[in-house]
Amino acid sequence: MTNNEVPKSGFAEAGADLELAGISKRFPGFTAIEELDLTIPAGSFFALLGPSGCGKTTTLRLIAGLEEPTAGRILIGGKDVTATKAYQRPVNTVFQSYALFPHMTILQNVAFGLKRRGIQNADALAHEALQLVELDHVAGRKPTQLSGGQQQRVALARAVVNRPALLLLDEPLGALDLKLRRQMQVELKDIQSEVGLTFLHVTHDQEEAMTMADTVAVMNKGRIEQMGAPQDLYELPHTAFVAKFLGQSNLFTGDVISSSSTSMVVDAAGSKIEVPVSRAQRTSGRVTVGVRPEKVTLHHTEPKPQSGRSVIGPGRITDVSFSGVSTQYEVTVPHLGAITVFAQNTSISTLHHDGDTVWLSWAVDHAFGLADEAETEPVSRFHADLDTSMIAVQSRKDLEAELEEA
């Protein structure tokens, strides 16, 4: 099929796989990405999740061709595009700002790229893309006449209509309100399933990543900390960073005092916490273990010892936050500090109150063991302030220092 032919369906072509091999990106004074290896299968919905300054947006810009890597290769569909210009790559990007032309109609916005490439029947393809996002009925309107959610769907249609091998989503839902953002999460996933393109979604929103993506990679300080299915990452984090960034976790550090072929027991400041060996990254020495807040049960009286459950306490409730479907409790336990508990509001009579003395328990199978210790803070390779203007100032200072040394 040539570029000037109209396919039977504008979205019949599948996406391509993406491979980053040994990618590094260094700026004067700091490293944004360090030896990143990543493979994204064709036709998947992949999320790159991490806090501000972790390198996820730089990764996206490298893939799009807006930045050049210091080292490594970028392959799309098996073809090396490392040295290929941005406009020559089979990639489209949907930005948070929409970037629609205000003087054009919705149809003209969507068809713009096709007409620039000289593709025949550009309007027909644009109508098909608008039908996909259920906005063909507003094709004659201007962007200012649409809501924020509708504008975002137009931006998506404009990107999809080009049938890119890879579609990059740069925090595309960040400007929408909560209700509309959740609606768009479902719609984006449905659209990706229908068109079969490869989606790479960059976000700092954990819920957004887990809702839409088939696979999530958690990024921290220029490296992938952990990658896998959303449920696997949440239920079994490997590092303290993943455990804390992807939801909330109660972490305890102590020495392994006994172990068997199935479980180990950790002494955390006098409290005995059992963890399955299959859910632990380390099984000897000093380790950090944890449990998610919603897995913890509160008790007014000390529960009897029970096989398969860990019990700690007593502790005192120091904060109660009611959020409708659940209540968040903060319980301070001597020598262990504050422990967070999420309890479903199934009955008013089960509510606990600030100042109550309680015990906490959870199923052993819900605990996990980490590969690192929660207290360990590795020496950062990055400047603490990653504001763009500060990066520029720091880069200048570092460059001047290097010239003086030379």
C-alpha positions in Angstrom: 0.0 0.0 0.0 1.4 3.4 -0.9 0.9 6.6 1.1 -1.6 7.9 -1.4 -3.9 4.9 -1.2 -6.9 4.8 1.1 -7.1 1.5 3.1 -10.4 -0.3 3.6 -10.1 0.6 7.2 -8.0 3.5 8.3 -6.8 1.6 11.3 -6.0 -1.8 9.9 -2.2 -1.6 10.5 -0.8 -2.9 13.7 1.7 -1.2 15.9 5.4 -2.0 16.0 7.6 -3.1 18.9 10.0 -0.6 20.5 13.5 -1.4 21.8 15.8 0.8 23.8 19.3 -0.7 24.0 21.8 0.8 26.4 20.3 4.3 26.2 22.0 7.0 28.2 21.4 10.7 28.2 23.7 13.1 29.9 23.4 16.9 30.2 26.2 19.1 31.5 26.2 18.5 35.2 23.8 15.6 35.5 22.6 12.3 34.1 19.0 12.0 33.0 19.0 8.4 31.9 21.7 5.8 32.6 22.0 2.6 30.5 18.3 2.0 29.9 17.3 -1.2 28.3 13.6 -1.6 27.5 11.5 -3.6 25.1 7.8 -2.9 24.4 5.9 -5.5 22.4 4.0 -4.5 19.3 0.3 -3.6 20.0 0.7 -3.2 23.7 -0.4 -0.4 26.0 2.8 0.4 28.0 3.0 2.9 30.8 6.3 4.6 32.0 5.5 5.7 35.5 7.6 7.9 37.8 7.9 11.1 39.8 9.0 14.4 38.3 12.7 14.4 37.3 13.0 10.6 37.0 13.8 10.7 33.3 10.5 9.5 31.8 9.8 12.6 29.7 13.4 12.6 28.5 12.9 9.0 27.4 9.8 10.0 25.5 11.6 12.8 23.8 14.5 10.5 22.8 12.0 8.1 21.3 10.2 10.9 19.4 13.5 12.2 18.0 13.3 15.5 19.9 16.6 14.6 21.8 19.6 12.7 20.8 20.9 9.9 23.1 24.5 10.2 24.5 24.8 6.4 24.0 22.7 3.5 22.9 20.3 2.6 20.1 16.5 3.1 19.5 14.8 0.5 17.3 11.1 0.7 16.1 9.9 -2.4 14.4 13.4 -3.8 14.3 14.7 -0.7 12.4 17.4 1.5 14.0 16.0 5.0 14.1 18.6 6.5 16.5 19.9 8.9 13.8 16.6 9.4 12.1 15.0 12.8 12.3 11.8 13.2 14.3 9.5 13.9 11.3 10.8 10.7 9.6 10.0 8.4 12.5 6.8 6.3 12.5 5.8 8.1 15.8 3.1 10.5 16.8 2.7 12.3 20.2 -0.4 13.4 22.1 0.5 16.2 24.4 -1.2 17.4 27.6 -1.8 20.8 26.0 -3.7 19.3 23.0 -1.9 21.7 20.5 -4.9 22.1 18.2 -5.0 24.9 15.6 -7.7 27.4 16.9 -8.4 28.8 13.4 -9.2 25.4 11.9 -12.3 23.3 12.2 -12.1 19.9 14.0 -12.0 18.1 10.7 -9.3 20.3 9.3 -7.2 19.7 12.4 -7.4 16.0 12.1 -6.8 16.0 8.4 -3.9 18.4 8.5 -1.1 15.9 8.7 -2.6 13.7 6.0 -2.9 16.6 3.6 0.7 17.8 4.3 1.8 14.3 3.3 -0.3 14.4 0.1 -2.5 11.5 1.1 -5.6 11.1 -1.0 -9.1 11.1 0.7 -7.6 12.8 3.8 -11.1 14.0 4.8 -12.5 10.5 4.6 -9.8 9.2 6.9 -10.2 12.1 9.3 -14.0 11.4 9.5 -13.2 7.8 10.3 -10.8 8.9 13.1 -13.4 11.3 14.5 -16.0 8.4 14.5 -13.5 6.4 16.5 -13.5 9.0 19.3 -17.2 9.6 18.8 -16.8 13.3 17.7 -17.7 13.2 14.0 -20.8 15.2 14.7 -18.7 18.2 15.7 -16.4 18.0 12.7 -17.4 21.5 11.6 -16.8 23.3 14.9 -13.7 25.1 16.1 -11.6 23.8 19.1 -12.8 26.7 21.4 -16.3 25.4 21.0 -15.4 22.0 22.6 -14.9 21.0 26.2 -11.4 20.0 27.4 -12.3 16.3 27.2 -13.5 16.7 23.6 -10.4 18.6 22.6 -8.2 15.8 24.0 -10.2 13.2 22.0 -9.6 15.4 18.9 -5.9 15.4 19.6 -6.0 11.7 19.9 -7.9 11.3 16.6 -5.3 13.6 14.9 -2.5 11.3 16.1 -4.2 8.0 15.3 -5.3 9.0 11.8 -1.6 8.9 10.7 -1.5 5.2 11.7 1.9 5.6 13.5 3.7 2.4 14.5 4.1 4.0 17.9 1.8 6.5 19.7 3.4 8.5 22.6 1.1 9.9 25.3 2.8 12.6 27.3 0.6 13.0 30.4 -2.4 13.6 28.1 -5.0 13.6 30.8 -3.3 15.9 33.2 -5.4 19.0 32.4 -8.8 17.2 32.9 -10.9 17.1 36.0 -11.1 13.9 38.0 -14.4 12.6 36.6 -13.5 13.3 33.0 -10.0 11.9 33.5 -11.4 8.6 34.6 -13.8 8.5 31.7 -10.9 9.2 29.3 -8.8 6.4 30.8 -11.5 3.9 29.8 -11.9 5.4 26.4 -8.2 5.5 25.7 -7.9 1.8 26.6 -10.8 0.9 24.4 -9.4 2.9 21.4 -6.0 1.3 21.8 -7.6 -2.2 21.7 -9.6 -1.3 18.6 -6.8 0.3 16.5 -4.1 -2.2 17.7 -1.3 0.5 17.8 1.5 0.4 20.3 0.8 3.0 23.0 3.6 4.4 25.3 2.0 6.4 28.1 4.2 8.6 30.2 2.7 9.7 33.5 3.3 10.3 37.2 -0.3 9.2 38.1 -0.2 5.7 39.6 -4.0 5.1 39.2 -3.9 6.2 35.6 -1.0 3.9 34.8 -2.6 0.9 36.5 -6.0 1.5 35.0 -4.9 1.6 31.4 -1.7 -0.2 30.8 -1.0 -3.8 30.1 2.6 -3.4 31.5 3.9 -0.7 33.8 7.6 0.3 34.2 8.4 2.3 37.4 11.2 4.7 36.7 13.5 6.3 39.3 16.6 8.4 38.8 17.0 7.4 35.2 16.6 3.7 35.7 13.8 1.2 35.6 13.2 0.0 39.2 10.6 -2.7 38.3 8.5 -3.7 35.4 5.5 -5.9 35.0 1.7 -6.2 35.1 0.0 -3.5 37.3 -1.3 -6.1 39.7 2.1 -7.8 40.1 3.8 -4.5 40.8 1.3 -3.5 43.4 1.0 -6.8 45.2 4.7 -7.7 45.1 7.0 -4.6 44.9 10.7 -5.4 44.8 12.1 -2.1 46.2 11.2 0.4 48.8 10.7 3.1 46.1 8.2 1.0 44.2 6.4 0.0 47.4 6.0 3.7 48.4 5.5 5.3 45.0 2.9 2.8 43.7 0.3 3.2 46.4 1.1 3.3 50.1 3.0 0.7 52.1 3.8 0.0 55.7 7.5 -1.0 55.8 9.4 -2.7 58.7 13.1 -3.4 58.9 14.6 -6.1 61.1 16.7 -9.2 61.2 15.6 -12.6 59.9 15.5 -14.8 63.1 14.1 -18.0 61.6 13.2 -19.4 58.2 11.8 -22.6 56.6 11.3 -23.7 53.1 8.0 -21.7 52.9 8.4 -18.7 55.2 10.7 -16.5 57.2 10.2 -14.5 60.4 11.6 -11.0 60.9 12.1 -9.4 64.2 11.1 -5.7 63.7 11.7 -3.8 67.0 10.4 -6.8 69.0 7.4 -7.6 66.7 7.5 -10.9 64.8 6.5 -10.5 61.2 6.2 -13.6 59.0 6.7 -13.4 55.2 6.4 -16.2 52.6 9.8 -17.0 51.1 8.1 -16.9 47.6 7.2 -13.2 48.2 10.6 -12.1 49.6 13.6 -10.8 47.6 16.0 -11.5 50.4 15.7 -14.3 53.0 18.6 -13.7 55.4 20.3 -11.0 57.4 18.8 -7.6 57.8 15.7 -7.1 55.5 12.8 -4.8 55.0 9.3 -6.3 54.7 5.9 -4.6 54.2 2.2 -4.9 53.9 -0.4 -2.7 52.1 -2.7 -0.6 54.3 -5.9 -2.2 53.0 -4.6 -5.6 54.0 -4.4 -4.7 57.7 -7.3 -5.3 60.1 -7.8 -3.3 63.3 -8.8 -5.0 66.6 -10.1 -3.5 69.9 -8.6 -6.4 71.9 -5.5 -8.4 71.3 -6.3 -11.3 68.9 -5.4 -14.8 69.8 -2.3 -16.2 68.0 -3.4 -17.7 64.7 -1.5 -19.6 62.1 -1.1 -17.7 58.9 -1.5 -14.2 60.5 1.0 -11.7 61.8 -0.1 -9.5 64.8 1.5 -6.3 66.2 0.5 -3.9 68.9 -0.9 -2.5 71.0 -0.9 0.9 69.3 -2.8 4.2 69.5 -4.9 5.7 66.8 -3.5 9.2 66.2 -5.4 10.2 63.1 -8.7 9.3 61.4 -9.6 10.5 57.9 -13.0 9.6 56.5 -13.1 9.5 52.7 -16.6 8.0 52.0 -16.0 4.4 50.8 -13.2 3.9 53.3 -11.6 5.4 56.4 -7.8 5.9 56.8 -6.3 5.3 60.2 -2.9 6.2 61.4 -1.8 4.0 64.3 1.3 4.7 66.3 3.0 1.6 67.6 5.9 1.9 70.1 9.3 1.3 68.4 7.6 0.8 65.0 6.3 4.3 64.4 3.2 5.2 62.4 1.3 2.5 60.5 -1.5 3.3 58.0 -4.7 1.2 57.8 -7.5 1.5 55.2 -10.8 0.1 56.4 -13.9 -0.2 54.2 -16.9 1.6 55.7 -19.2 -1.4 55.7 -20.8 -0.4 59.1 -20.9 2.6 61.3 -20.5 0.4 64.4 -17.1 -0.8 63.2 -15.6 2.7 63.1 -12.6 3.3 65.4 -11.9 6.7 67.0 -8.9 8.9 67.5 -7.1 7.9 70.7 -8.4 4.2 70.7 -5.9 1.5 71.7 -5.9 -1.2 69.0 -4.0 -4.2 67.7 -3.2 -4.8 64.0 -3.1 -8.1 62.1 -2.9 -9.3 58.5 -2.6 -12.5 56.6 1.0 -13.7 56.1 0.3 -14.2 52.4 -0.2 -10.5 52.0 3.3 -9.5 53.3 6.2 -9.0 51.0 10.0 -8.7 51.3 12.1 -6.1 49.5 15.5 -6.2 47.9 16.7 -3.1 49.7 16.2 -1.4 53.0 13.7 1.5 53.4 16.1 3.6 55.4 18.8 3.3 52.8 19.1 6.5 50.7 21.5 6.0 47.8 23.8 8.9 46.9 22.0 10.8 44.2 23.6 11.3 40.8 21.2 14.2 40.2 20.9 17.8 41.5 18.0 18.0 44.0 16.4 20.9 42.2 15.3 19.7 38.7 13.4 22.9 37.8 14.3 23.8 34.2 15.8 27.2 35.0 17.9 25.7 37.8 19.2 23.0 35.4 20.3 25.7 33.0 22.1 27.6 35.8 23.7 24.5 37.2 24.8 23.4 33.7 26.5 26.8 33.1 28.3 26.6 36.5 29.5 23.0 35.8 30.7 24.0 32.4 32.6 27.0 33.7 34.1 24.8 36.4 35.3 22.2 33.8 36.8 25.0 31.7 38.7 26.4 34.7 40.1 23.0 35.5 41.2 22.5 31.9 
